[in-house]
Amino acid sequence: MLRFLARLLGLLLMAGGFVALVYDGARSIANNALRSTSVADVSAALFKDRVGAVQTQIEGFAPWLWHILGLPLTLAPACLVGLGLGAVLLWLGQPRREPIGFLTRP
């Protein structure tokens, strides 16, 4: 069941990353310059008021954690994060391989 959920979430993230890549490509062509949508822009569009609350909560708990992990992750392009995280979840959700060289009969 967990493998199914990992594969499903991985496929959804890969699809979202591909859509973000196409969107950024169309924006780049229209503006005649390279444009990319960051994770902060996507999270601000989806979770309007909660983004600032999460940042202040993490900074209150451990300020070094926000500067080391939070800030670079929010500035990363959304298409690369979606495609990368989706690929990792697909890899984790793949079925186990049959062992080679073991007898199946006693």
ChimeraX attribute file (.defattr): number of C-alpha atoms within 10 A of each C-alpha:
attribute: neighborCount
match mode: 1-to-1
recipient: residues
	/A:1	7
	/A:2	9
	/A:3	15
	/A:4	13
	/A:5	13
	/A:6	19
	/A:7	21
	/A:8	16
	/A:9	17
	/A:10	24
	/A:11	19
	/A:12	15
	/A:13	22
	/A:14	24
	/A:15	16
	/A:16	18
	/A:17	22
	/A:18	17
	/A:19	14
	/A:20	22
	/A:21	20
	/A:22	13
	/A:23	16
	/A:24	19
	/A:25	16
	/A:26	14
	/A:27	16
	/A:28	14
	/A:29	12
	/A:30	11
	/A:31	10
	/A:32	9
	/A:33	10
	/A:34	12
	/A:35	16
	/A:36	18
	/A:37	17
	/A:38	19
	/A:39	20
	/A:40	17
	/A:41	15
	/A:42	15
	/A:43	15
	/A:44	14
	/A:45	11
	/A:46	11
	/A:47	10
	/A:48	11
	/A:49	11
	/A:50	11
	/A:51	15
	/A:52	12
	/A:53	10
	/A:54	11
	/A:55	15
	/A:56	13
	/A:57	13
	/A:58	16
	/A:59	15
	/A:60	11
	/A:61	11
	/A:62	11
	/A:63	14
	/A:64	12
	/A:65	12
	/A:66	18
	/A:67	13
	/A:68	10
	/A:69	10
	/A:70	15
	/A:71	13
	/A:72	11
	/A:73	16
	/A:74	16
	/A:75	13
	/A:76	15
	/A:77	21
	/A:78	25
	/A:79	25
	/A:80	17
	/A:81	19
	/A:82	24
	/A:83	22
	/A:84	16
	/A:85	18
	/A:86	24
	/A:87	17
	/A:88	15
	/A:89	21
	/A:90	21
	/A:91	14
	/A:92	15
	/A:93	19
	/A:94	12
	/A:95	9
	/A:96	7
	/A:97	6
	/A:98	7
	/A:99	8
	/A:100	6
	/A:101	6
	/A:102	7
	/A:103	7
	/A:104	6
	/A:105	4
	/A:106	3
